[in-house]
Amino acid sequence: MAKRDLSIKQNADISRNKTALICMTITTLLLAAAYFLEVLKDARTIGDYAILAATCLVPPVIGWIMYKIKKDNAIIRYVLGVGFLVFYSYLMFNTTSALAFCYIAVAFIVLIVYVDMKLSIVMSVYAFLLNVAVIIKMAVTAGLSAEQISNTEIQIAFLIFMSVFGIVSISKVAQIGKVTADKADEQRVQSEKLLQTTLEVATSITGSIEVAATETDTLGKAIEATKYAMEDLSGGAGDTAAAIAEQQCSTEEIDGYIKGVGSSTEEIVAEIGNTEDSINVADGVMNELLEQVKVSEEKGALVAKEMDELKEYATQMVTIVNLISKVARQTSMLALNASIEAARAGEAGKGFAVVAGEISDLASQTNHATDDINNLIGNVGKSLDEVVEAVNELLESNQNQNEFVGQTAEHFREIENSARKISEQAVQLKEAVESASAANSAVVESIQNVSAVTEEVSASAIATLESCDRNQESIQKLAEIMENLRAEAVKLQQED
């Protein structure tokens, strides 16, 4: 619990009332307990104790009730003071102790906390007069012994010293308190001015701190976003460097492939050149083959013609052989007739019979020869027919072969054209491969440069990330300082 500012009158009055109530309550409770022992010892009656306890305890109870209603109530001091004087009056007229007068000192000391000159004078004068009245009463009713006179002197001296010194002390304390209060008022005014100025400055600081806090928060978010971006950039740079390294390896492999393709392209161009030469040679061979096929076709046609003529000659031969065979048959008949006539002639016809027999033999041989010739001519005819058929088939084959050779020659010409186009495209491919090789070499060099730049970017990103971490820590500390300043400024405003 925060301490009250006792320089403020209301707080001071509350503190005085509370202190006085606590002290007077303790005092009256102890006195009530002490006098209750007298009841137990039969030194005091219950009725007497009831009056004594009532006058002792009622004032503090009334004071606490008033304190609960209004803590800075100025009447509480008078309730306690007057209430105690009532209790003190009843006690002094009914006590058997010579030291009972001392109780006024307790109340007087307790009520000094109010630094109330009027209350102190009233209590001092009343206590002095009361004690004088009690002494007079004792002297009149019972008389005073030497010891009692000595006690009364001490009692009167004590009351005078207590009253005079108490009032002087209270006066001095009041004077010092007034000076202190005036000075405190002056300081309060200055403090209020200073507080007002402080509040204005605090308000301004609060506004500035809120703006700075907003900007700091924005800056912190920006730094955090930069941090995340740098983390992504660092990771991306690392991935990019790895990808570039892989791409460099792949590009170097591609460069090797391109060089291999270039070598293969050169070989293809050379082979296509050889193919063109071979096609040109084959084209010449096909042209010669066409010429030979034409010659073969012409010779075949000539052979077919000659065979037709030979067939006609065979037919004529068959006719001649038939004629010879007919002549042979007739000669054979004539030889038979001559043999018959020679037989008729007898001896004279023997020579004729010999001639007739010779002629018959010749006719028989002629018939056999003609039969052989017919067989030969038949076989020759069959062979001629087969030859003619083969020649016709050969002619037909030559025609088909001629067509096929022509088509083949046409295909060779198409192949030659295609080979020429392929050669041209192969040359273009070779040039493209050379260009691609040069471009790939430039790409390899560029990738090496990009790899170096990426490594630098990655290093810079890492450095920036570390800087962002340090800046973020600084921003957090600054934000904490701003928050503390704002809290202090708000506290100053609330204390107003």
Helices and strands as residue ranges (DSSP letters): H 9-40, H 46-69, H 76-94, G 100-102, H 103-111, G 112-114, H 117-141, H 146-345, G 346-349, H 350-495
